[in-house]
Amino acid sequence: MVKKPQQGTIFAAAQRSDSYFVKCINMLSLYEKIKIRLIILFLLAALSFIGLFFIINYQLVSERAVKRADSRFELIQKNVGYFFKDIERSALTLKDSLYLLKNTEGIQRAVILKMEMMPFLDSVGLVLDDNKYYLFSRRANDKIVVYHQEQVNGPLVDESGRVIFADFNPSKRPWSVASDDSNNSWNPAYNCFDRPGKKCISFTLRINGKDHDLLAVDKIHVDLNWRYLNEYLDQISANDEVLFLKQGHEIIAKNQLAREKLIIYNSEGNYNIIDSVDTEYIAKTSAVPNNALFEIYFYYPGGNLLNASDKLFYLPFAFIIIVLLVVYFMTTRVFRRQFSEMTELVNTLAFLPDSTDQIEALKIREGDAKEIISIKNSIAEMKDAEIERSNKLLSLISYDQESGFIKNMAIIESNNNQYLAVGIIKLCGLEAVEAVFGVDERNKIVRKLCQRIAEKYAQCCDIVTFNADLYLLLCRENVQTFTRKIAMVNDFDSSFGYRNLRIHKSAICEPLQGEKRLELRRKTETGDFQYP
């Protein structure tokens, strides 16, 4: 490779470095763009799929919630109906335990025994066939207290004879009035006289027909235990469901979530469930089966796309997301090798101006992608074109335009010519001629000297001009002719018409290669070259 002169070398190297730097920046930008755009592409695909999935499946999830609400409400209706049926059967069981009992002591023991076995009953009332009234009431400590009448419609007293309610008329109580026209019935909620502020829900059983002859009782009423009813609603409902029972305008029982919520009756005959998170509910309402007096209000949470109960529904969604992630990682893995090759090429190009072996840096390796090979070939072509231009430029500045002699020793150092001998021609006294006769006369003598040197030695030698009075002859062929000519005494007009001008010649007849060329160049550049 031909090296350029000092100034040209610095300029060309700087230009080359700038060109490679711009290319490296562009390559790095391309690499980052590919990587970033790939990430953006998969993010957009994932977000689009997620959005489309939520839009399409929102209605499906809502319909699914409605179906679940219907099935849950149907089950709750049955369970509530079973509960009220159990109360009715308990009243019948209580009636059966009183058969053939005529004295009040036996009746009291039988009722107390049954109440201890039925914790869902809060109280039991009996109207005897003599119209006297007995009330069995469960207290907080599960103790059963008995109240009775000594006379019909007289005061109601406890076991110690203390008056609890004066002028008590059982026939005017709500449980008695509502049951006059039927054998048994559920009664509207009413104020309990023995529990101020509490409501009683009673089922009344009227004794008729043959049973009247076997029992000393005319009517039996049983009152529900409110706490037990609330706990039962908790058992049959889920943690996120609101469930309560209503009779008239009175809510008579609630599950745990209903007790925690704010329930407001609206003008549409329904209730609004208020909580801190504004949960949407699917409302279901119906009467208790076979008991139109009580109504069931059930609120099922609306369709929630993130509801854990729908986890099976989201398996396809999770599968698609996993597939997208797998495709992304597989794609990046496939591109990783190409990215690494591009990065390696970029790093190579970044250090190429300072590389000692640029040909090795641009060598095409096995496994290089087509694009990488194309880039390396383009760079090699650019370098070849650059070298060619440099050689042309070097030839313009390395040869004297008038004499045609070489002016730059870099040409000698880097060309492939085999020099067989070296000679030197020195013109002494030129300074004195210039001092006496002027520059024009000096230049005339120099041109004549160069003309004669060219005539004699140009065919077999490369001629290097060090300065106007010193010339180097490098013999590349016909070494015998060269030595014969340089040994001739009258080879030149020794004075060119001037007395003080003298020509000195010398020669070395041995090959000039390798380190000898470098040494010759060093001596000529530093002025250490010795001539006779």
JOHU-V329121 format. One record per residue. N is the residue number from 1. PHI is phi in whole degrees, 0 to 359 (none if undefined). OMEGA is omega in degrees with one decimal (none if undefined). Layout:
n=N phi=PHI omega=OMEGA
n=N phi=PHI omega=OMEGA
//
This chain:
n=1 phi=none omega=-177.5
n=2 phi=278 omega=176.0
n=3 phi=273 omega=-178.6
n=4 phi=268 omega=175.0
n=5 phi=298 omega=-172.5
n=6 phi=306 omega=-176.5
n=7 phi=293 omega=179.3
n=8 phi=296 omega=179.3
n=9 phi=296 omega=179.9
n=10 phi=297 omega=-178.7
n=11 phi=297 omega=-178.1
n=12 phi=293 omega=179.0
n=13 phi=297 omega=178.3
n=14 phi=296 omega=179.6
n=15 phi=296 omega=179.0
n=16 phi=296 omega=179.8
n=17 phi=298 omega=177.9
n=18 phi=298 omega=-179.4
n=19 phi=297 omega=179.2
n=20 phi=293 omega=179.5
n=21 phi=298 omega=178.2
n=22 phi=298 omega=179.2
n=23 phi=296 omega=179.6
n=24 phi=298 omega=179.3
n=25 phi=299 omega=-178.9
n=26 phi=295 omega=179.2
n=27 phi=295 omega=178.0
n=28 phi=297 omega=178.5
n=29 phi=296 omega=178.1
n=30 phi=296 omega=178.9
n=31 phi=299 omega=-179.8
n=32 phi=295 omega=179.1
n=33 phi=297 omega=179.3
n=34 phi=298 omega=-178.0
n=35 phi=294 omega=-177.9
n=36 phi=294 omega=-179.2
n=37 phi=294 omega=176.3
n=38 phi=295 omega=177.7
n=39 phi=297 omega=179.9
n=40 phi=298 omega=-179.8
n=41 phi=300 omega=-178.9
n=42 phi=289 omega=176.0
n=43 phi=296 omega=178.3
n=44 phi=296 omega=178.4
n=45 phi=297 omega=179.8
n=46 phi=295 omega=-179.8
n=47 phi=295 omega=178.7
n=48 phi=297 omega=179.3
n=49 phi=295 omega=179.5
n=50 phi=298 omega=179.4
n=51 phi=298 omega=179.3
n=52 phi=296 omega=179.6
n=53 phi=297 omega=-179.0
n=54 phi=294 omega=-179.4
n=55 phi=294 omega=-176.7
n=56 phi=291 omega=-171.4
n=57 phi=269 omega=179.6
n=58 phi=299 omega=179.7
n=59 phi=294 omega=179.5
n=60 phi=296 omega=178.6
n=61 phi=294 omega=178.7
n=62 phi=296 omega=178.3
n=63 phi=296 omega=177.5
n=64 phi=297 omega=178.7
n=65 phi=296 omega=179.1
n=66 phi=296 omega=179.1
n=67 phi=296 omega=177.5
n=68 phi=295 omega=178.5
n=69 phi=298 omega=179.3
n=70 phi=297 omega=-178.6
n=71 phi=292 omega=177.9
n=72 phi=295 omega=-178.4
n=73 phi=292 omega=177.5
n=74 phi=298 omega=178.5
n=75 phi=293 omega=-179.9
n=76 phi=294 omega=176.6
n=77 phi=303 omega=-179.3
n=78 phi=296 omega=-178.3
n=79 phi=295 omega=178.1
n=80 phi=295 omega=176.6
n=81 phi=300 omega=177.7
n=82 phi=298 omega=-179.1
n=83 phi=298 omega=-179.6
n=84 phi=293 omega=175.5
n=85 phi=295 omega=177.9
n=86 phi=297 omega=177.7
n=87 phi=296 omega=179.6
n=88 phi=296 omega=178.1
n=89 phi=294 omega=177.2
n=90 phi=296 omega=177.2
n=91 phi=296 omega=178.0
n=92 phi=293 omega=176.9
n=93 phi=297 omega=177.6
n=94 phi=297 omega=178.3
n=95 phi=297 omega=-179.0
n=96 phi=297 omega=-179.3
n=97 phi=288 omega=-177.3
n=98 phi=259 omega=179.6
n=99 phi=300 omega=174.0
n=100 phi=66 omega=175.9
n=101 phi=268 omega=-175.6
n=102 phi=251 omega=-178.2
n=103 phi=271 omega=-174.1
n=104 phi=292 omega=-179.5
n=105 phi=295 omega=178.0
n=106 phi=296 omega=178.2
n=107 phi=297 omega=-179.0
n=108 phi=298 omega=-179.2
n=109 phi=297 omega=-179.6
n=110 phi=294 omega=-179.2
n=111 phi=293 omega=-179.7
n=112 phi=298 omega=179.2
n=113 phi=298 omega=179.7
n=114 phi=292 omega=-180.0
n=115 phi=296 omega=177.4
n=116 phi=295 omega=179.1
n=117 phi=270 omega=-177.4
n=118 phi=234 omega=-177.0
n=119 phi=292 omega=-179.9
n=120 phi=279 omega=176.9
n=121 phi=261 omega=179.8
n=122 phi=270 omega=178.9
n=123 phi=202 omega=177.6
n=124 phi=227 omega=178.0
n=125 phi=241 omega=179.2
n=126 phi=235 omega=168.9
n=127 phi=254 omega=-176.9
n=128 phi=287 omega=-178.9
n=129 phi=292 omega=174.3
n=130 phi=265 omega=177.3
n=131 phi=67 omega=171.5
n=132 phi=278 omega=-171.9
n=133 phi=243 omega=175.0
n=134 phi=238 omega=178.8
n=135 phi=236 omega=177.6
n=136 phi=251 omega=-172.2
n=137 phi=241 omega=179.5
n=138 phi=270 omega=-180.0
n=139 phi=263 omega=-174.8
n=140 phi=298 omega=-179.3
n=141 phi=269 omega=-178.9
n=142 phi=65 omega=174.5
n=143 phi=282 omega=-178.7
n=144 phi=260 omega=-179.0
n=145 phi=256 omega=-177.6
n=146 phi=249 omega=172.9
n=147 phi=245 omega=-178.4
n=148 phi=209 omega=176.9
n=149 phi=249 omega=174.9
n=150 phi=278 omega=179.7
n=151 phi=218 omega=-177.2
n=152 phi=296 omega=179.9
n=153 phi=59 omega=177.6
n=154 phi=273 omega=-179.7
n=155 phi=292 omega=177.0
n=156 phi=263 omega=-174.0
n=157 phi=238 omega=176.4
n=158 phi=270 omega=-174.4
n=159 phi=293 omega=179.0
n=160 phi=272 omega=-179.9
n=161 phi=91 omega=179.2
n=162 phi=286 omega=-177.2
n=163 phi=285 omega=178.4
n=164 phi=260 omega=-177.7
n=165 phi=212 omega=-178.4
n=166 phi=278 omega=177.2
n=167 phi=51 omega=-178.7
n=168 phi=273 omega=-179.5
n=169 phi=247 omega=-177.0
n=170 phi=300 omega=-176.2
n=171 phi=293 omega=-179.9
n=172 phi=262 omega=178.6
n=173 phi=285 omega=-176.3
n=174 phi=303 omega=-178.9
n=175 phi=292 omega=179.2
n=176 phi=275 omega=-178.2
n=177 phi=295 omega=-175.3
n=178 phi=289 omega=-174.3
n=179 phi=258 omega=-175.8
n=180 phi=291 omega=-174.3
n=181 phi=260 omega=-178.5
n=182 phi=210 omega=-179.8
n=183 phi=290 omega=178.3
n=184 phi=212 omega=-178.2
n=185 phi=194 omega=169.7
n=186 phi=270 omega=-173.8
n=187 phi=251 omega=175.2
n=188 phi=299 omega=179.0
n=189 phi=298 omega=-178.4
n=190 phi=217 omega=-179.5
n=191 phi=284 omega=177.3
n=192 phi=284 omega=-177.2
n=193 phi=287 omega=-178.1
n=194 phi=266 omega=178.2
n=195 phi=225 omega=-176.6
n=196 phi=303 omega=178.9
n=197 phi=87 omega=-179.7
n=198 phi=252 omega=178.0
n=199 phi=257 omega=176.8
n=200 phi=250 omega=174.3
n=201 phi=242 omega=-170.1
n=202 phi=240 omega=168.1
n=203 phi=247 omega=-175.3
n=204 phi=250 omega=177.9
n=205 phi=243 omega=-179.2
n=206 phi=263 omega=-178.3
n=207 phi=270 omega=-178.9
n=208 phi=227 omega=172.9
n=209 phi=63 omega=-176.4
n=210 phi=295 omega=-179.9
n=211 phi=297 omega=-178.3
n=212 phi=294 omega=179.7
n=213 phi=282 omega=-176.9
n=214 phi=263 omega=-176.9
n=215 phi=239 omega=176.0
n=216 phi=266 omega=-175.7
n=217 phi=236 omega=178.5
n=218 phi=261 omega=-180.0
n=219 phi=219 omega=173.7
n=220 phi=230 omega=172.3
n=221 phi=233 omega=178.5
n=222 phi=240 omega=-179.4
n=223 phi=253 omega=179.6
n=224 phi=291 omega=169.9
n=225 phi=274 omega=-175.3
n=226 phi=298 omega=-179.2
n=227 phi=298 omega=179.5
n=228 phi=295 omega=179.2
n=229 phi=294 omega=177.0
n=230 phi=298 omega=179.3
n=231 phi=295 omega=177.9
n=232 phi=295 omega=176.8
n=233 phi=296 omega=176.0
n=234 phi=297 omega=-176.5
n=235 phi=291 omega=-174.1
n=236 phi=269 omega=-179.5
n=237 phi=244 omega=177.6
n=238 phi=277 omega=-176.6
n=239 phi=295 omega=-177.7
n=240 phi=258 omega=-179.3
n=241 phi=254 omega=176.3
n=242 phi=257 omega=-177.5
n=243 phi=219 omega=174.4
n=244 phi=207 omega=179.7
n=245 phi=248 omega=-178.8
n=246 phi=231 omega=173.1
n=247 phi=229 omega=-172.9
n=248 phi=68 omega=175.7
n=249 phi=255 omega=-174.1
n=250 phi=249 omega=172.8
n=251 phi=276 omega=-171.4
n=252 phi=261 omega=-179.8
n=253 phi=201 omega=-178.9
n=254 phi=220 omega=169.7
n=255 phi=277 omega=-173.3
n=256 phi=300 omega=-178.1
n=257 phi=293 omega=177.7
n=258 phi=294 omega=177.7
n=259 phi=290 omega=-179.2
n=260 phi=271 omega=-176.8
n=261 phi=267 omega=172.0
n=262 phi=266 omega=-176.5
n=263 phi=251 omega=-175.9
n=264 phi=239 omega=177.6
n=265 phi=282 omega=-179.6
n=266 phi=253 omega=-175.0
n=267 phi=287 omega=-178.9
n=268 phi=272 omega=179.7
n=269 phi=79 omega=-179.8
n=270 phi=230 omega=-177.5
n=271 phi=239 omega=172.8
n=272 phi=257 omega=179.2
n=273 phi=261 omega=-175.9
n=274 phi=251 omega=173.7
n=275 phi=216 omega=-173.8
n=276 phi=283 omega=-176.9
n=277 phi=248 omega=177.5
n=278 phi=53 omega=178.7
n=279 phi=293 omega=175.7
n=280 phi=270 omega=-177.5
n=281 phi=239 omega=171.2
n=282 phi=262 omega=-173.2
n=283 phi=271 omega=175.8
n=284 phi=226 omega=-177.3
n=285 phi=220 omega=173.7
n=286 phi=195 omega=175.2
n=287 phi=282 omega=175.3
n=288 phi=297 omega=-179.4
n=289 phi=308 omega=179.2
n=290 phi=63 omega=178.9
n=291 phi=205 omega=-174.6
n=292 phi=288 omega=-177.7
n=293 phi=290 omega=-176.2
n=294 phi=247 omega=-179.7
n=295 phi=240 omega=177.6
n=296 phi=258 omega=175.0
n=297 phi=243 omega=-175.5
n=298 phi=233 omega=-178.9
n=299 phi=233 omega=-179.3
n=300 phi=260 omega=-179.6
n=301 phi=299 omega=-178.1
n=302 phi=296 omega=-178.3
n=303 phi=301 omega=179.4
n=304 phi=240 omega=-176.6
n=305 phi=297 omega=-179.0
n=306 phi=254 omega=-178.7
n=307 phi=293 omega=-178.4
n=308 phi=297 omega=-179.9
n=309 phi=292 omega=-179.3
n=310 phi=259 omega=-174.0
n=311 phi=296 omega=178.0
n=312 phi=294 omega=-179.9
n=313 phi=291 omega=-175.1
n=314 phi=261 omega=176.2
n=315 phi=299 omega=175.7
n=316 phi=300 omega=178.8
n=317 phi=299 omega=179.3
n=318 phi=297 omega=179.5
n=319 phi=297 omega=-179.7
n=320 phi=296 omega=178.5
n=321 phi=299 omega=178.7
n=322 phi=297 omega=178.4
n=323 phi=299 omega=178.4
n=324 phi=299 omega=179.1
n=325 phi=295 omega=179.2
n=326 phi=296 omega=178.3
n=327 phi=298 omega=179.9
n=328 phi=298 omega=-177.5
n=329 phi=292 omega=176.4
n=330 phi=294 omega=179.2
n=331 phi=296 omega=179.0
n=332 phi=296 omega=178.1
n=333 phi=292 omega=178.8
n=334 phi=295 omega=-178.3
n=335 phi=282 omega=-173.9
n=336 phi=298 omega=-180.0
n=337 phi=295 omega=179.3
n=338 phi=295 omega=178.0
n=339 phi=297 omega=-179.6
n=340 phi=293 omega=177.2
n=341 phi=296 omega=178.5
n=342 phi=296 omega=179.1
n=343 phi=296 omega=178.3
n=344 phi=298 omega=178.5
n=345 phi=295 omega=178.3
n=346 phi=299 omega=179.1
n=347 phi=296 omega=177.6
n=348 phi=298 omega=180.0
n=349 phi=294 omega=-178.4
n=350 phi=296 omega=-178.3
n=351 phi=257 omega=-176.7
n=352 phi=299 omega=-179.4
n=353 phi=301 omega=-178.6
n=354 phi=261 omega=-176.1
n=355 phi=285 omega=178.0
n=356 phi=279 omega=179.3
n=357 phi=231 omega=-176.6
n=358 phi=289 omega=178.8
n=359 phi=295 omega=178.7
n=360 phi=294 omega=-179.5
n=361 phi=296 omega=-178.3
n=362 phi=260 omega=-179.3
n=363 phi=291 omega=179.9
n=364 phi=282 omega=-176.7
n=365 phi=252 omega=177.9
n=366 phi=293 omega=-178.8
n=367 phi=96 omega=176.8
n=368 phi=295 omega=177.6
n=369 phi=290 omega=-179.4
n=370 phi=301 omega=-179.0
n=371 phi=295 omega=179.1
n=372 phi=296 omega=178.4
n=373 phi=298 omega=179.2
n=374 phi=298 omega=179.3
n=375 phi=295 omega=179.9
n=376 phi=297 omega=177.9
n=377 phi=297 omega=179.5
n=378 phi=297 omega=179.5
n=379 phi=295 omega=178.6
n=380 phi=297 omega=177.3
n=381 phi=297 omega=177.8
n=382 phi=297 omega=-179.8
n=383 phi=293 omega=178.3
n=384 phi=298 omega=178.3
n=385 phi=295 omega=179.2
n=386 phi=293 omega=178.3
n=387 phi=296 omega=179.2
n=388 phi=298 omega=177.8
n=389 phi=295 omega=179.3
n=390 phi=296 omega=179.3
n=391 phi=296 omega=178.4
n=392 phi=296 omega=178.4
n=393 phi=294 omega=179.9
n=394 phi=294 omega=179.3
n=395 phi=294 omega=179.8
n=396 phi=287 omega=-175.3
n=397 phi=260 omega=-176.1
n=398 phi=255 omega=-178.9
n=399 phi=237 omega=176.7
n=400 phi=288 omega=-174.0
n=401 phi=291 omega=-176.2
n=402 phi=273 omega=-176.4
n=403 phi=265 omega=-175.7
n=404 phi=82 omega=179.2
n=405 phi=283 omega=177.7
n=406 phi=285 omega=178.9
n=407 phi=253 omega=-173.3
n=408 phi=242 omega=179.6
n=409 phi=294 omega=177.5
n=410 phi=299 omega=177.3
n=411 phi=296 omega=-179.0
n=412 phi=291 omega=-176.2
n=413 phi=293 omega=-169.7
n=414 phi=253 omega=-179.3
n=415 phi=281 omega=-174.8
n=416 phi=257 omega=-179.1
n=417 phi=289 omega=176.3
n=418 phi=260 omega=-178.1
n=419 phi=266 omega=-174.4
n=420 phi=267 omega=179.8
n=421 phi=201 omega=-179.4
n=422 phi=223 omega=178.1
n=423 phi=224 omega=-179.1
n=424 phi=220 omega=176.2
n=425 phi=236 omega=-177.4
n=426 phi=236 omega=176.0
n=427 phi=259 omega=-176.9
n=428 phi=257 omega=177.8
n=429 phi=94 omega=-178.2
n=430 phi=293 omega=-179.1
n=431 phi=294 omega=-179.5
n=432 phi=292 omega=177.8
n=433 phi=298 omega=180.0
n=434 phi=297 omega=-178.5
n=435 phi=292 omega=-176.4
n=436 phi=271 omega=-170.9
n=437 phi=254 omega=175.9
n=438 phi=102 omega=-174.9
n=439 phi=291 omega=-177.0
n=440 phi=298 omega=178.9
n=441 phi=293 omega=176.9
n=442 phi=300 omega=-178.5
n=443 phi=297 omega=178.3
n=444 phi=298 omega=178.4
n=445 phi=296 omega=-179.0
n=446 phi=297 omega=-179.8
n=447 phi=296 omega=179.5
n=448 phi=294 omega=178.2
n=449 phi=297 omega=-179.9
n=450 phi=298 omega=179.9
n=451 phi=296 omega=-178.5
n=452 phi=288 omega=176.4
n=453 phi=297 omega=179.6
n=454 phi=295 omega=-179.2
n=455 phi=298 omega=-173.7
n=456 phi=271 omega=-168.6
n=457 phi=237 omega=-174.0
n=458 phi=295 omega=-176.8
n=459 phi=289 omega=-176.6
n=460 phi=244 omega=-173.9
n=461 phi=227 omega=162.8
n=462 phi=267 omega=-174.1
n=463 phi=253 omega=-177.7
n=464 phi=246 omega=176.7
n=465 phi=265 omega=173.7
n=466 phi=276 omega=174.5
n=467 phi=202 omega=-173.5
n=468 phi=295 omega=-176.1
n=469 phi=241 omega=-178.1
n=470 phi=221 omega=-176.2
n=471 phi=225 omega=-179.7
n=472 phi=252 omega=179.7
n=473 phi=251 omega=-179.5
n=474 phi=245 omega=-175.1
n=475 phi=278 omega=180.0
n=476 phi=252 omega=179.5
n=477 phi=199 omega=178.2
n=478 phi=51 omega=-176.1
n=479 phi=297 omega=179.1
n=480 phi=293 omega=176.9
n=481 phi=299 omega=180.0
n=482 phi=298 omega=-178.7
n=483 phi=293 omega=178.9
n=484 phi=294 omega=-178.3
n=485 phi=293 omega=-176.5
n=486 phi=287 omega=179.1
n=487 phi=272 omega=-179.7
n=488 phi=293 omega=-176.8
n=489 phi=285 omega=-177.1
n=490 phi=264 omega=-178.7
n=491 phi=296 omega=179.6
n=492 phi=234 omega=166.8
n=493 phi=291 omega=-168.5
n=494 phi=298 omega=-176.5
n=495 phi=243 omega=-176.7
n=496 phi=49 omega=178.9
n=497 phi=90 omega=-179.4
n=498 phi=240 omega=-172.7
n=499 phi=292 omega=-173.4
n=500 phi=271 omega=-179.9
n=501 phi=272 omega=177.5
n=502 phi=222 omega=179.2
n=503 phi=246 omega=176.7
n=504 phi=249 omega=179.5
n=505 phi=227 omega=173.8
n=506 phi=207 omega=-177.6
n=507 phi=210 omega=173.9
n=508 phi=236 omega=-175.9
n=509 phi=263 omega=174.6
n=510 phi=207 omega=-177.2
n=511 phi=299 omega=-179.6
n=512 phi=241 omega=-175.6
n=513 phi=222 omega=170.6
n=514 phi=50 omega=-175.1
n=515 phi=295 omega=179.3
n=516 phi=294 omega=176.4
n=517 phi=295 omega=-179.8
n=518 phi=298 omega=179.0
n=519 phi=294 omega=178.0
n=520 phi=298 omega=179.9
n=521 phi=294 omega=-179.5
n=522 phi=297 omega=-178.7
n=523 phi=294 omega=-179.2
n=524 phi=289 omega=-179.6
n=525 phi=286 omega=-178.4
n=526 phi=265 omega=179.7
n=527 phi=83 omega=-178.6
n=528 phi=267 omega=-177.7
n=529 phi=293 omega=-177.1
n=530 phi=262 omega=176.2
n=531 phi=230 omega=-175.7
n=532 phi=295 omega=none
//
